Amino acid sequence: MKNFLKTTGISFIAGLAGAALWTSIDNSNPATPIIPSNQEESQFGQFTSNWVSPPSNSYSTNPPISFVEASENSTESVVFIKNFSGSDPRRYSMFDYFFGSGPTQQVSTGSGVIISQDGYIVTNNHVIDRAETIEVVHKKRTYQARLIGTDKNTDIAVLKIEGENLPAIKKGSSKNLKIGEWVIAVGNPFNLTSTVTAGIVSAKERQINILGGDFPLESFIQTDAPINPGNSGGALVNVQGELVGINTAILSRTGSYTGYGFAVPVDIAMKVANDMIQYGEVQKAIPGIDAVEITPELAEEMNIQTLDGVIVTHVVKGGAADKAGLQRNDVITQLGNQSISGMGSFEEALSYYYPGENLPITYTRNGQRQSGNLLLQNLEGGTGVLKREFYSSKLLGAQLEAVNTIEKDRLGISNGIKITGLTRGYLRDLGLRDGFIITQINREPALDPKSVGKYLEEYSGKLLLEGVASNGQPFMQSYNIR
């Protein structure tokens, strides 16, 4: 009996020692994964035991230890924006007050990013759309903001507040951003200021067909960092806290985050913002073509051997592409040094250039590779910088601007003044809508934004307006103005 107990005790102690030894060996390399053997198969398929550690600089497999650095470098540069509209009591009658529908103020909110120490801020156009007053809240202090410019084609807007030594965000590069790279979204969802969420870059050059404007430019960064209402206009930053995008949209059936967020690449956003600050208008470079994505069906029909590139569907007579020798059904495969995979990369590549610049282009025609140079044009068909002509009026509740040459050609009109930025005011009371083009007033051509604006502000009597609605339909209406 004693021998039995002795033998059992020794075995027990030996077992404990062995377990301790195994534990110490196992804990010495905690990163080593447990890999099924070659004979074992899991629900994900066959594994192999020849696993190799990824390189230390891999974005897709090595998450940062924390996002503290990125948060500290970016949160102070993101502001809370309030859009006030519908507050002008002069546009209501006594009947409105009597029946309880007097002036009410609507407030919508969003985010913005400080891009300069003297107070320039980038946000989304839809965040400040139809604003009568814009306030910016930064570090609990409220500023009155001035609208510098908007661009519906990219959904970018620029504001200005009066300040010094403001924390301008450090800018990164969206061109160098990799799919699988970690990013964080900084903004004010549901009025919760300075909120940070993390995810990865899911895709680039996404087109989701949500933008307005005459030349919508969609080449979104797709991310799974949670973005919700109020994040619009906020910052998408990399793990160093550098700005790589402006958060713009979510893809959702509920209105809340469901896994898909989209941001305007910073390289596009900053080019647009700098143009508006310097020129008052985005300097759009026009190649003089219409193009479409290559689908498998089109590739088979046209005997195209690749799905990369875009197909030219129309060449504008006398435009840059026409002068360079491009023809309908040519397949553009490269602009400058950027390969073209589809419409997203095509539009993005064009967005970095200015009118008057020469852009090398590579394309195929009937399977044969060819090349040329596009002398890019502006919206008026020239090659110089355009200065925006507009007239802003609080009484009219709109901004009036001259129609560009390309739009005149498309609509078949010789002149016109477009209504933009429509808010509560005189023109809305007449039933006019954003994007409406006035071509004649009382049988006289509408040629100059300021002249048209002043005339409408001061006119009384019978008014006849002729023009074109935003959908291209002709319009004629008479009013009695008192």
Secondary structure by P-SEA (a helix, b strand, c coil): caaaaaaaaaaaaaaaaaaaaaaaaaacccccccccccccccccccccccccccccccccccccccaaaaaaaccccbbbbbbbcccccccccaaaaaacccbbbbbbbbbbbbccccbbbbbbccccccccbbbbbccccccccccccccccccbbbbbbbbcccbbbbbbbcccccccbbbbbbcccccccbbbbbbcccccccccccccccbbbbbccccccccccccccccccccccccccccccccccccccccbbbbccaaaaaaaaaaaaccccccccccccccccccaaaaaaaccccccbbbbccccccccccccccccccccccccccccccaaaaaaaaaaccccbbbbbbbccccbbbbbbbccccccccccbbbbbbcccccccbbbbbbcaaaaaaacccccccccccccccccccccccccccccccccccccaaaaaaaaaccccbbbbbbbcccbbbbbbbbbcc
